[in-house]
């Protein structure tokens, strides 16, 4: 089994709303698109924070300022691909209201956490949101 590490970040703006993004294409295991947050896998030799900054810059064209705090760690097992992903989710407050999505993402929304209950949230993100709300 191949071990991978992923980093994600929940971004809260000054209006106490959180950024959610949606990919243009379905992932292999999805039947419908779900809302997620910026992030991705780290590269060999890359630190967690450098990977997080790279992914945020690639996906929403934002530079992180300040120190994100770790809010959750999850094990994700994908037997069909024979890998285990350790997903670390961080949170940060940023003074932003607009972002520029990458070509891979088609939609974004800013929402309060209680409002997310009516949206199709990626299951591992939902688990994290349930922990912090």
CORURRA-V625881 format. One record per backbone hydrogen bond with DSSP energy under -0.5 kcal/mol. CO is the residue of the C=O (numbers start at 1). NH is the residue of the N-H. Records with the same first field share a line. If there is no record, write none. Layout:
CO=NH + NH
//
This chain:
2=84
4=86
5=42
6=88
7=40
8=90
9=11
10=12 + 92
11=19
12=94
13=16
17=13
18=111
20=109
21=36
22=106 + 107
27=30
35=122
36=21
38=9
40=7
43=46
47=51
48=52
49=53
50=54
51=55
52=56
53=57
54=58
55=59
56=60 + 61 + 62
57=61
59=102
60=100
62=64
66=68
69=91
72=89
74=76 + 87
75=77
76=78 + 85
78=81 + 82 + 83
82=2
83=78
84=4 + 86
85=76 + 87
86=6 + 88
87=74 + 89
88=8 + 90
89=71 + 72
90=10
91=69
92=12 + 94
94=96
99=101
102=105
104=24 + 25
107=22
109=20 + 111
111=18
112=116
113=116
114=117
115=118
116=119
119=121
120=35
122=126
123=127
124=128
125=129
126=130
127=131
128=132
129=133
//
